[in-house]
């Protein structure tokens, strides 16, 4: 609780500095912690939308007249090799 001699500080005002010459902490130090998390969450949301769109497209293709072509695409073999070592699996 502020004493009568201290002015009331609102939310938008910066915290007091540790020295008269400059601030030790940014005006809102919590932003330093929350901004990376916020950016990460936005990237995750965008990735989720892409995954959802791809899922809906795959469901639509598998349950349409294109179903036979869709099945053949997934049965195509994918081969990765190095020298005599080869991995070959259908998609």
C-alpha positions as CSV (number, residue, x, y, z in Angstrom):
1,X,0.0,0.0,0.0
2,X,1.6,3.3,-1.1
3,X,2.3,5.8,1.6
4,X,1.0,9.4,1.4
5,X,4.4,10.7,0.2
6,X,4.7,8.4,-2.8
7,X,2.7,9.3,-6.0
8,X,0.3,6.6,-7.2
9,X,1.8,4.7,-10.1
10,X,-0.7,3.4,-12.8
11,X,-0.3,0.2,-14.9
12,X,1.1,2.1,-17.8
13,X,3.9,3.8,-15.9
14,X,7.3,2.1,-15.7
15,X,8.7,0.6,-12.6
16,X,11.3,2.6,-10.7
17,X,14.9,2.3,-11.9
18,X,17.7,1.0,-9.8
19,X,19.9,3.9,-10.5
20,X,19.3,7.5,-11.4
21,X,21.1,7.0,-14.7
22,X,18.9,4.3,-16.3
23,X,16.5,1.4,-16.0
24,X,17.6,-2.0,-14.8
25,X,14.5,-3.7,-16.2
26,X,12.3,-2.9,-19.2
27,X,9.1,-1.0,-18.5
28,X,7.1,-4.2,-18.7
29,X,9.5,-7.1,-17.9
30,X,6.7,-9.7,-18.3
31,X,6.7,-8.9,-22.0
32,X,10.2,-10.2,-22.2
33,X,9.0,-13.6,-21.1
34,X,5.6,-13.7,-22.8
35,X,6.5,-12.5,-26.3
36,X,8.5,-15.6,-27.3
37,X,5.7,-17.8,-26.0
38,X,3.1,-15.7,-27.9
39,X,5.1,-16.1,-31.1
40,X,5.4,-19.8,-30.6
41,X,1.7,-20.2,-30.0
42,X,0.9,-18.3,-33.2
43,X,3.2,-20.6,-35.2
44,X,1.6,-23.6,-33.6
45,X,-1.9,-22.4,-34.5
46,X,-0.8,-21.8,-38.1
47,X,0.6,-25.3,-38.3
48,X,-2.6,-26.7,-36.8
49,X,-4.6,-25.0,-39.5
50,X,-2.4,-26.5,-42.3
51,X,-2.7,-29.9,-40.7
52,X,-6.5,-29.6,-40.4
53,X,-6.8,-28.5,-44.1
54,X,-4.6,-31.4,-45.3
55,X,-6.7,-33.8,-43.3
56,X,-10.0,-32.5,-44.7
57,X,-8.5,-32.6,-48.3
58,X,-7.4,-36.2,-47.7
59,X,-10.8,-37.3,-46.4
60,X,-12.6,-35.6,-49.3
61,X,-10.2,-37.3,-51.9
62,X,-10.5,-40.7,-50.2
63,X,-14.4,-40.5,-50.2
64,X,-14.8,-39.1,-53.7
65,X,-14.7,-40.5,-57.3
66,X,-10.9,-39.9,-57.0
67,X,-10.6,-42.6,-54.3
68,X,-8.9,-45.1,-56.6
69,X,-6.3,-42.6,-57.8
70,X,-5.8,-41.5,-54.2
71,X,-5.1,-45.1,-53.1
72,X,-2.6,-45.6,-55.9
73,X,-0.7,-42.6,-54.9
74,X,-0.3,-43.9,-51.4
75,X,0.8,-47.3,-52.7
76,X,3.7,-45.9,-54.7
77,X,7.0,-47.1,-53.3
78,X,9.4,-44.6,-51.9
79,X,13.1,-45.7,-51.9
80,X,16.0,-44.2,-50.1
81,X,19.4,-45.8,-50.6
82,X,23.1,-45.3,-49.8
83,X,25.4,-47.8,-51.4
84,X,24.0,-51.3,-51.0
85,X,21.7,-50.2,-48.2
86,X,18.2,-49.4,-49.4
87,X,14.9,-48.6,-47.7
88,X,11.9,-49.1,-49.8
89,X,8.4,-48.6,-48.4
90,X,5.0,-47.5,-49.8
91,X,4.0,-44.0,-48.9
